[in-house]
Amino acid sequence: MGRTSVASLKQRMNKEQCPVIVTWNVVEYRKAAQKHVEQTDVVLEVGCCGGTTTAIIGKQCEFTLGIDQTQAEIEIARKRFGRPGHVEFEVMDAFDMAAVLRLQDKVGKKFNKVFIDINGSRDIGPVCDCLDKYQKVLR
């Protein structure tokens, strides 16, 4: 399967769905963040690792939340970039949609964009399933 550009992914989404922006490498990912994030956005970053891109996104939007399943990475991200009420981090399995919705309720803000940098580290099948779930759940 060939690589899918951000533009082609956005064309597949209808206006009622939450845009999910996916890239294959960090450079492309950070460019997409700079291009597609607006001041009024509330962004969920999936697989935030140490939080660098979450912090970049946070400079451009109202609120951003980075999630990762690795406690150590989240602790690093919180120490380096955490700004309560603006840039936050939580340990979470990105495939657990019920937990994502609970987290959205906890922060009291509705996510209107989701960013995922798969960096070639996942099989495309589960990633596509995850994309579909985010688009359906975060309307």
C-alpha atoms as an extended CHARMM CRD file, in Angstrom:
* protein
*
       139  EXT
         1         1  MET       CA              0.0000000000        0.0000000000        0.0000000000  PROA      1               0.0000000000
         2         2  GLY       CA              1.3660000000        3.4400000000       -0.9280000000  PROA      2               0.0000000000
         3         3  ARG       CA              1.7110000000        6.3460000000        1.4230000000  PROA      3               0.0000000000
         4         4  THR       CA             -1.3120000000        8.5810000000        1.8260000000  PROA      4               0.0000000000
         5         5  SER       CA             -0.8320000000       12.3320000000        1.9250000000  PROA      5               0.0000000000
         6         6  VAL       CA             -2.4880000000       14.5950000000        4.4600000000  PROA      6               0.0000000000
         7         7  ALA       CA             -4.4520000000       16.2080000000        1.6260000000  PROA      7               0.0000000000
         8         8  SER       CA             -5.9040000000       12.9200000000        0.4190000000  PROA      8               0.0000000000
         9         9  LEU       CA             -6.8660000000       11.9290000000        3.9650000000  PROA      9               0.0000000000
        10        10  LYS       CA             -8.6480000000       15.2500000000        4.4520000000  PROA      10              0.0000000000
        11        11  GLN       CA            -10.5850000000       14.7340000000        1.2070000000  PROA      11              0.0000000000
        12        12  ARG       CA            -11.9930000000       11.4500000000        2.5810000000  PROA      12              0.0000000000
        13        13  MET       CA            -13.4770000000       13.1490000000        5.6410000000  PROA      13              0.0000000000
        14        14  ASN       CA            -16.8660000000       14.7750000000        5.6050000000  PROA      14              0.0000000000
        15        15  LYS       CA            -17.4290000000       18.0380000000        7.4290000000  PROA      15              0.0000000000
        16        16  GLU       CA            -19.1480000000       16.3690000000       10.3850000000  PROA      16              0.0000000000
        17        17  GLN       CA            -16.1150000000       14.2860000000       11.2610000000  PROA      17              0.0000000000
        18        18  CYS       CA            -13.2240000000       15.3780000000       13.4150000000  PROA      18              0.0000000000
        19        19  PRO       CA            -10.1990000000       15.8270000000       11.1320000000  PROA      19              0.0000000000
        20        20  VAL       CA             -7.5170000000       13.2410000000       11.8430000000  PROA      20              0.0000000000
        21        21  ILE       CA             -4.1670000000       14.2660000000       10.4140000000  PROA      21              0.0000000000
        22        22  VAL       CA             -1.6460000000       11.4670000000        9.9550000000  PROA      22              0.0000000000
        23        23  THR       CA              1.9130000000       11.5670000000        8.6710000000  PROA      23              0.0000000000
        24        24  TRP       CA              4.7530000000        9.1360000000        8.1720000000  PROA      24              0.0000000000
        25        25  ASN       CA              7.6810000000       11.1250000000        9.5550000000  PROA      25              0.0000000000
        26        26  VAL       CA              8.4220000000       13.8230000000       12.1040000000  PROA      26              0.0000000000
        27        27  VAL       CA              9.3960000000       16.5700000000        9.6420000000  PROA      27              0.0000000000
        28        28  GLU       CA              6.1710000000       16.1590000000        7.6530000000  PROA      28              0.0000000000
        29        29  TYR       CA              4.2270000000       15.9150000000       10.9010000000  PROA      29              0.0000000000
        30        30  ARG       CA              5.4920000000       19.1900000000       12.3120000000  PROA      30              0.0000000000
        31        31  LYS       CA              4.8730000000       20.9630000000        9.0040000000  PROA      31              0.0000000000
        32        32  ALA       CA              1.2950000000       19.6640000000        9.0150000000  PROA      32              0.0000000000
        33        33  ALA       CA              0.8680000000       20.9170000000       12.5850000000  PROA      33              0.0000000000
        34        34  GLN       CA              2.0190000000       24.3900000000       11.6110000000  PROA      34              0.0000000000
        35        35  LYS       CA             -0.2330000000       24.4350000000        8.5550000000  PROA      35              0.0000000000
        36        36  HSD       CA             -3.4380000000       22.9190000000        9.9190000000  PROA      36              0.0000000000
        37        37  VAL       CA             -3.6970000000       24.1680000000       13.5210000000  PROA      37              0.0000000000
        38        38  GLU       CA             -5.6480000000       27.3400000000       14.2590000000  PROA      38              0.0000000000
        39        39  GLN       CA             -5.9010000000       29.4820000000       17.4170000000  PROA      39              0.0000000000
        40        40  THR       CA             -9.3530000000       28.1870000000       18.3330000000  PROA      40              0.0000000000
        41        41  ASP       CA             -8.4840000000       24.4880000000       17.9370000000  PROA      41              0.0000000000
        42        42  VAL       CA             -8.5900000000       21.9050000000       20.7080000000  PROA      42              0.0000000000
        43        43  VAL       CA             -6.1290000000       19.2330000000       19.5830000000  PROA      43              0.0000000000
        44        44  LEU       CA             -5.5000000000       15.6520000000       20.6590000000  PROA      44              0.0000000000
        45        45  GLU       CA             -2.0660000000       14.3240000000       19.7610000000  PROA      45              0.0000000000
        46        46  VAL       CA             -1.8780000000       10.5390000000       19.7070000000  PROA      46              0.0000000000
        47        47  GLY       CA              1.4970000000        8.9730000000       20.4510000000  PROA      47              0.0000000000
        48        48  CYS       CA              3.0680000000       12.1600000000       21.7860000000  PROA      48              0.0000000000
        49        49  CYS       CA              6.2240000000       10.4600000000       23.0890000000  PROA      49              0.0000000000
        50        50  GLY       CA              8.3130000000       13.1500000000       24.8460000000  PROA      50              0.0000000000
        51        51  GLY       CA              5.8990000000       15.9600000000       23.9610000000  PROA      51              0.0000000000
        52        52  THR       CA              7.9270000000       18.0750000000       21.5400000000  PROA      52              0.0000000000
        53        53  THR       CA              5.2790000000       18.2250000000       18.8110000000  PROA      53              0.0000000000
        54        54  THR       CA              2.4950000000       18.6110000000       21.3730000000  PROA      54              0.0000000000
        55        55  ALA       CA              4.2890000000       21.7320000000       22.6040000000  PROA      55              0.0000000000
        56        56  ILE       CA              4.6380000000       23.0370000000       19.0340000000  PROA      56              0.0000000000
        57        57  ILE       CA              0.9130000000       22.4820000000       18.4620000000  PROA      57              0.0000000000
        58        58  GLY       CA              0.1810000000       24.1260000000       21.8250000000  PROA      58              0.0000000000
        59        59  LYS       CA              1.8100000000       27.3660000000       20.7040000000  PROA      59              0.0000000000
        60        60  GLN       CA             -0.7960000000       27.6750000000       17.9460000000  PROA      60              0.0000000000
        61        61  CYS       CA             -4.0640000000       26.5690000000       19.5490000000  PROA      61              0.0000000000
        62        62  GLU       CA             -6.3740000000       27.0470000000       22.5120000000  PROA      62              0.0000000000
        63        63  PHE       CA             -5.5870000000       23.6530000000       24.0930000000  PROA      63              0.0000000000
        64        64  THR       CA             -3.6620000000       20.5160000000       23.2300000000  PROA      64              0.0000000000
        65        65  LEU       CA             -3.4890000000       17.1660000000       24.9570000000  PROA      65              0.0000000000
        66        66  GLY       CA             -0.8120000000       14.6120000000       24.1780000000  PROA      66              0.0000000000
        67        67  ILE       CA             -1.4280000000       10.9450000000       24.9280000000  PROA      67              0.0000000000
        68        68  ASP       CA              1.0130000000        8.0650000000       24.9540000000  PROA      68              0.0000000000
        69        69  GLN       CA              0.9240000000        4.6130000000       26.4880000000  PROA      69              0.0000000000
        70        70  THR       CA              4.3870000000        4.9700000000       28.0360000000  PROA      70              0.0000000000
        71        71  GLN       CA              4.4120000000        6.4350000000       31.5640000000  PROA      71              0.0000000000
        72        72  ALA       CA              8.0830000000        7.4420000000       31.3740000000  PROA      72              0.0000000000
        73        73  GLU       CA              7.5310000000        9.4400000000       28.1550000000  PROA      73              0.0000000000
        74        74  ILE       CA              4.5280000000       11.2330000000       29.6510000000  PROA      74              0.0000000000
        75        75  GLU       CA              6.5090000000       12.1610000000       32.7660000000  PROA      75              0.0000000000
        76        76  ILE       CA              9.2520000000       13.6410000000       30.5630000000  PROA      76              0.0000000000
        77        77  ALA       CA              6.6790000000       15.5220000000       28.4720000000  PROA      77              0.0000000000
        78        78  ARG       CA              4.9690000000       16.9650000000       31.5600000000  PROA      78              0.0000000000
        79        79  LYS       CA              8.2570000000       18.1960000000       33.0060000000  PROA      79              0.0000000000
        80        80  ARG       CA              9.5090000000       19.7080000000       29.7530000000  PROA      80              0.0000000000
        81        81  PHE       CA              6.3500000000       21.1190000000       28.1930000000  PROA      81              0.0000000000
        82        82  GLY       CA              3.3590000000       20.8020000000       30.5300000000  PROA      82              0.0000000000
        83        83  ARG       CA              1.2660000000       23.9490000000       30.9740000000  PROA      83              0.0000000000
        84        84  PRO       CA             -1.9350000000       23.0540000000       32.8710000000  PROA      84              0.0000000000
        85        85  GLY       CA             -5.0150000000       24.2650000000       31.0540000000  PROA      85              0.0000000000
        86        86  HSD       CA             -3.1170000000       24.7170000000       27.7890000000  PROA      86              0.0000000000
        87        87  VAL       CA             -0.6760000000       21.8490000000       27.0840000000  PROA      87              0.0000000000
        88        88  GLU       CA             -1.3310000000       18.6490000000       29.0120000000  PROA      88              0.0000000000
        89        89  PHE       CA             -0.2600000000       15.0170000000       28.8370000000  PROA      89              0.0000000000
        90        90  GLU       CA             -1.9200000000       11.7330000000       29.8640000000  PROA      90              0.0000000000
        91        91  VAL       CA             -0.9580000000        8.0660000000       29.8170000000  PROA      91              0.0000000000
        92        92  MET       CA             -3.4840000000        6.2810000000       27.6300000000  PROA      92              0.0000000000
        93        93  ASP       CA             -3.9740000000        3.5790000000       25.0330000000  PROA      93              0.0000000000
        94        94  ALA       CA             -4.8870000000        5.4150000000       21.8180000000  PROA      94              0.0000000000
        95        95  PHE       CA             -7.1630000000        2.5500000000       20.7560000000  PROA      95              0.0000000000
        96        96  ASP       CA             -9.3770000000        2.8740000000       23.8620000000  PROA      96              0.0000000000
        97        97  MET       CA            -12.0950000000        5.2010000000       22.5680000000  PROA      97              0.0000000000
        98        98  ALA       CA            -14.1030000000        5.0910000000       25.8040000000  PROA      98              0.0000000000
        99        99  ALA       CA            -11.0350000000        6.3620000000       27.6810000000  PROA      99              0.0000000000
       100       100  VAL       CA            -10.5130000000        9.0980000000       25.0720000000  PROA      100             0.0000000000
       101       101  LEU       CA            -14.1070000000       10.2730000000       25.5730000000  PROA      101             0.0000000000
       102       102  ARG       CA            -13.7210000000       10.1970000000       29.3690000000  PROA      102             0.0000000000
       103       103  LEU       CA            -10.5590000000       12.2490000000       29.0120000000  PROA      103             0.0000000000
       104       104  GLN       CA            -12.3430000000       14.7410000000       26.7720000000  PROA      104             0.0000000000
       105       105  ASP       CA            -15.0230000000       15.1180000000       29.4440000000  PROA      105             0.0000000000
       106       106  LYS       CA            -12.3510000000       15.4590000000       32.1620000000  PROA      106             0.0000000000
       107       107  VAL       CA            -10.5900000000       18.3350000000       30.3960000000  PROA      107             0.0000000000
       108       108  GLY       CA            -13.9520000000       19.9230000000       29.5790000000  PROA      108             0.0000000000
       109       109  LYS       CA            -13.0620000000       20.6440000000       25.9620000000  PROA      109             0.0000000000
       110       110  LYS       CA            -14.1830000000       18.9440000000       22.7630000000  PROA      110             0.0000000000
       111       111  PHE       CA            -11.3220000000       17.8650000000       20.5200000000  PROA      111             0.0000000000
       112       112  ASN       CA            -11.8060000000       19.2340000000       17.0210000000  PROA      112             0.0000000000
       113       113  LYS       CA             -8.5550000000       17.8890000000       15.5080000000  PROA      113             0.0000000000
       114       114  VAL       CA             -6.4580000000       14.7860000000       16.0530000000  PROA      114             0.0000000000
       115       115  PHE       CA             -2.8040000000       14.4360000000       15.0360000000  PROA      115             0.0000000000
       116       116  ILE       CA             -1.0640000000       11.0750000000       14.6710000000  PROA      116             0.0000000000
       117       117  ASP       CA              2.5710000000       10.5710000000       13.6680000000  PROA      117             0.0000000000
       118       118  ILE       CA              2.9550000000        6.8720000000       12.9930000000  PROA      118             0.0000000000
       119       119  ASN       CA              6.5820000000        7.3160000000       11.9080000000  PROA      119             0.0000000000
       120       120  GLY       CA              6.4630000000        3.9570000000       10.1420000000  PROA      120             0.0000000000
       121       121  SER       CA              6.1840000000        2.1700000000       13.4830000000  PROA      121             0.0000000000
       122       122  ARG       CA              2.7620000000        0.5660000000       13.0680000000  PROA      122             0.0000000000
       123       123  ASP       CA              1.0190000000       -1.7270000000       10.6350000000  PROA      123             0.0000000000
       124       124  ILE       CA             -1.3530000000        0.2640000000        8.4460000000  PROA      124             0.0000000000
       125       125  GLY       CA             -4.4310000000       -1.9000000000        9.2350000000  PROA      125             0.0000000000
       126       126  PRO       CA             -4.6980000000       -1.0100000000       12.9310000000  PROA      126             0.0000000000
       127       127  VAL       CA             -3.8540000000        2.6150000000       12.1360000000  PROA      127             0.0000000000
       128       128  CYS       CA             -6.7510000000        2.8060000000        9.6450000000  PROA      128             0.0000000000
       129       129  ASP       CA             -9.0760000000        1.2350000000       12.2240000000  PROA      129             0.0000000000
       130       130  CYS       CA             -7.9370000000        3.8090000000       14.7760000000  PROA      130             0.0000000000
       131       131  LEU       CA             -8.5010000000        6.6660000000       12.2840000000  PROA      131             0.0000000000
       132       132  ASP       CA            -12.0420000000        5.4940000000       11.5930000000  PROA      132             0.0000000000
       133       133  LYS       CA            -12.7980000000        5.2740000000       15.3110000000  PROA      133             0.0000000000
       134       134  TYR       CA            -11.5090000000        8.7710000000       16.0200000000  PROA      134             0.0000000000
       135       135  GLN       CA            -13.5020000000       10.2330000000       13.1370000000  PROA      135             0.0000000000
       136       136  LYS       CA            -16.6960000000        8.5330000000       14.3080000000  PROA      136             0.0000000000
       137       137  VAL       CA            -16.3110000000        9.1030000000       18.0390000000  PROA      137             0.0000000000
       138       138  LEU       CA            -15.0420000000       12.6940000000       18.0220000000  PROA      138             0.0000000000
       139       139  ARG       CA            -17.7540000000       14.4220000000       16.0100000000  PROA      139             0.0000000000
